[in-house]
Amino acid sequence: MRPYKVLVVDDSAFMRKIISDLIENEPNFKVTATAANGREAIEKVNEFHPDLVTMDVEMPEMNGLEALKVIMAEHPLPVIMLSGINEEGMRETIIALESGAFDFIRKPSISNSQDITAVGIALREQMKGAMLAREQREARISSNNADVKVSDTASPPAASPTVVPEPTVRKPVQPKKATEAPVKPAGNQAKPAGRQSNKLPDKTSAGNGTTRNLSQPSAAPPKPAAPEKLQTRGKKESAPAIPESRSIPESPSVSLNEPPVTGTDRKLGTKGLRKLVAVGCSTGGPRALKTFLENIPADFPAPIVIVQHMPPNFTKSLAQRLNTFSPLEVSEAEHGMILRPGAAYIAPGGFHLKVVPASGGQYAIELTNEEARNGHRPSVDTMFESLLPLTALERHAVIMTGMGSDGAKMMKALYDTGVSSTFAESEETCVVYGMPRSAVELKCVKYVLPLQEIAPRLVQNVK
């Protein structure tokens, strides 16, 4: 088999050399051309017809985001973005993922050989995943075309056959709100200003405030088994994942104060929270989350907790970006936040997210820096596992596009214990049909739906 052809795009000649060497450590890939800016990249794509492109985000003359949009419109192919960790680079990387980039990696530090090695491992894994996803997509299209030809040559049936991929009656997708101007009008009552009142204090203050151990629900569940020690995906996790102002417990069992009783904190009054949605995704997730969240109404009666596999810092940019599209209040999760309906919380890169009981029938976010699980931190399995003892809640679990199998095992555990509903994105719309496939193969998915149908069906189920 011939090696896959790769085009490397970066304005730094030194970085082009580093990335090219990292790529060619894998014999199935060969760098056939390089480019110094987006304009050159477009020309080289037309000339060399590569199988895959690595694209720097920030470049002179034409940046990576602009070039990506042209390439995806004229010659769609897998593009992996290389991003710096400055604010502008992270913001444009998130937009690139929405615009069709397969995935991204953080640019390596040229002065740190271990970092270069780690980035190389992550890059080669993504390249292999991109080629596998392309081949699976081509095989599916070929199979569908063959079925159509067989159907055309057969004698005409009395009525066209109907394929029902799920054991559920679909409702028509409700029309989406216009997204031409994603910035929301000021004073949108669905997004109250300020979220600090929802955050539990990090330490017990002097006075008559009472403390409560968040890890002890009314009927204390057995302590979860320690996650397996699995090889990490290769992304370096040394940088702080969340702002310094956020307090992270040194152990999973941390005593935190009860939240202040305010109108904004307790939208459900004395009844407390009754419903919860948990979503997991990886490669292709930012684009999937945009489609998903912009179709959830502001009056959705449950909070949504989300794990998207991403390195530190990028999850904050992702949350800010998604917040401009969704009727919900979307934010990066902070330790101790009280969950409330009409809000979505994205796990910060480098930390596991768990849901734990709080006082008054409420539930809070707990962030831990335990070992990576299934090669990831945050891990979907860790988030889903935290929902197992929360039987007083109506729980709904969703797995969308992504490589690997993170989330499938604990979705199966939730399904077996009577979770309200489980969803998986169908192969036809997945960028990578890995995590959803693993869940489907475990026979724990009630609804297998194309991406655009997941949110409407979920809204119907939860309401």
C-alpha positions, -999 to +999 in steps of 0.1 A: +000+000+000+013+034-009+019+059+019-007+086+025+004+119+011+005+148+036+008+186+031+024+205+060+015+242+063+033+265+087+049+300+083+080+288+103+105+268+082+118+253+115+083+242+125+076+227+091+108+206+095+098+195+130+062+185+119+075+168+088+099+147+108+072+137+133+049+127+105+075+105+087+082+086+119+051+067+108+059+047+076+024+049+063+026+087+059+049+108+036+052+146+034+049+153-003+048+191+000+050+220+024+035+256+023+043+288+042+008+303+043-028+296+035-026+309+000+003+285-008-016+257+009-046+261-015-023+260-045-004+229-032-037+211-025-047+217-061-013+206-074-004+176-052-039+163-041-027+152-006-047+128+015-043+150+046-032+185+056-017+198+088-025+235+090-010+262+113-037+285+126-019+318+126+000+327+095+006+359+074-011+367+041-038+341+046-043+323+079-052+287+085-089+293+091-093+312+058-075+285+039-094+258+056-128+272+045-115+274+008-102+238+009-133+224+025-154+241-002-133+231-032-114+199-022-128+185+011-102+164+029-091+158+065-073+189+079-056+188+113-050+223+128-019+232+148-027+258+174-008+280+198-022+285+233-028+322+230-064+334+232-067+343+195-052+310+184-076+290+206-106+310+194-098+305+158-091+268+164-126+263+178-141+281+147-119+258+125-134+227+141-168+241+134-158+248+098-148+212+091-113+206+105-109+170+115-092+178+148-064+199+162-032+196+183-013+221+204+019+232+187+049+218+205+074+238+224+106+238+202+128+239+233+113+208+249+121+175+233+097+156+255+069+179+244+078+175+208+077+137+212+043+138+229+028+161+202+042+137+176+024+107+192-009+127+193-005+139+157+001+104+143-028+090+162-051+117+148-037+111+113-045+074+115-079+082+129-086+106+100-076+080+074-096+053+090-127+075+092-123+084+056-120+048+045-150+038+066-171+066+051-161+056+016-169+020+023-203+030+036-211+052+006-199+024-018-221-001+001-251+022-001-245+028-038-244-010-044-277-015-026-293+012-047-280-005-079-294-039-068-327-022-060-328-005-094-323-038-113-348-058-092-384-059-103-403-029-089-420-036-056-455-026-049-442+000-024-408+015-016-392-003+014-388+017+046-357+015+067-362+021+104-328+024+121-342+030+156-371+014+176-387+048+179-411+070+159-393+101+148-409+135+150-400+161+124-371+183+133-383+216+145-369+245+125-337+260+139-334+296+150-315+318+127-278+318+134-266+344+109-260+367+138-249+345+166-244+372+192-275+372+214-295+403+221-287+421+253-310+414+282-319+379+271-337+367+301-327+331+294-292+341+304-291+359+337-260+379+343-234+365+367-228+329+376-208+334+408-238+329+430-240+294+418-206+285+429-200+268+463-174+285+485-141+267+485-134+268+522-156+270+554-158+306+565-160+317+601-195+322+615-227+302+616-225+287+581-229+249+581-207+226+560-217+195+541-197+168+525-207+168+488-196+132+484-223+120+508-258+117+492-288+109+514-281+072+509-243+070+505-233+050+475-204+026+475-171+043+465-165+039+428-138+015+417-105+032+408-102+037+370-078+015+351-043+029+344-044+032+306-019+048+283-027+085+278-036+098+243-003+117+242-015+152+250+007+169+276-012+178+307+012+199+327-004+233+322-032+244+346-065+235+331-087+260+347-084+296+362-064+299+394-094+313+412-111+279+410-103+257+439-096+220+431-099+195+459-068+174+467-091+143+472-125+134+457-142+138+491-141+176+499-162+194+524-179+225+509-203+250+523-240+248+514-249+273+487-266+305+496-304+303+493-312+328+466-338+330+439-313+326+411-298+295+427-331+277+433-352+280+403-371+248+413-378+260+448-379+234+475-384+205+451-348+207+439-334+193+407-353+164+391-337+159+357-302+158+343-286+153+308-249+141+304-232+143+270-198+129+258-179+135+226-144+137+212-132+141+176-158+162+157-174+172+190-172+210+187-193+210+155-216+184+169-221+203+201-229+235+182-257+216+163-269+200+195-269+230+218-285+255+194-315+232+192-321+230+230-346+257+241-338+282+269-366+268+291-351+233+290-360+217+324-326+201+330-290+211+332-266+195+307-231+184+317-206+178+289-173+161+285-155+171+252-120+156+249-098+187+248-065+199+264-064+226+290-075+262+281-093+252+249-124+242+267-130+277+280-128+291+244-152+263+233-177+272+260-175+309+251-181+301+214-210+277+220-226+303+244-231+326+214-251+300+195-272+283+222-303+296+239-288+279+270-262+295+293-230+276+283-199+279+305-168+261+314-176+241+346-161+252+379-157+232+410-187+236+433-211+251+407-247+243+415-264+227+385-295+245+373-320+240+344-314+260+312-276+258+316-248+237+300-215+230+317-184+219+298-157+200+317-124+219+318-095+202+300-072+184+324-099+177+350-125+150+354-161+162+360-184+145+384-220+153+395-225+150+433-255+157+456-257+190+475-282+203+500-319+210+493-323+184+466-296+202+445-266+188+427-231+203+422-201+199+400-170+183+414-137+185+395-109+161+402-074+156+389-074+118+392-055+098+366-065+099+330-092+072+322-094+056+288-065+079+279-085+110+287-090+136+314-118+146+314-133+112+307-169+105+297-169+072+316-159+091+348-188+116+343-213+088+335-201+067+365-208+096+389-245+095+378-249+058+388-259+065+425-281+095+416-312+074+413-335+102+425-328+120+392-343+114+358-310+108+339-304+110+302-271+101+286-258+110+251-227+099+232-217+117+200-188+115+175-154+106+187-125+081+184-122+052+209-147+039+233-148+064+262-183+065+277-196+033+263-188+011+294-205+034+319-235+041+295-240+004+296-239+005+334-265+033+335-287+015+310-286-017+331-297+002+362-327+019+345-315+052+332-344+072+316-329+073+281-297+068+261-287+083+228-259+077+203-251+096+171-255+074+140-226+067+117-240+087+088-233+121+106-203+111+128-169+126+120-155+094+137-179+066+145-159+052+174-175+061+208-211+058+195-203+025+178-189+011+210-220+020+229-243+005+202-223-027+202-229-030+240-266-028+232-272+000+257-285+027+233-322+034+230-321+060+203-295+059+174-301+091+155-284+114+131-269+145+148-296+169+137-324+147+153-308+141+187-317+174+203-354+175+192-359+139+204-341+146+237-363+177+243-394+156+237-382+129+262-371+153+289-401+176+288 
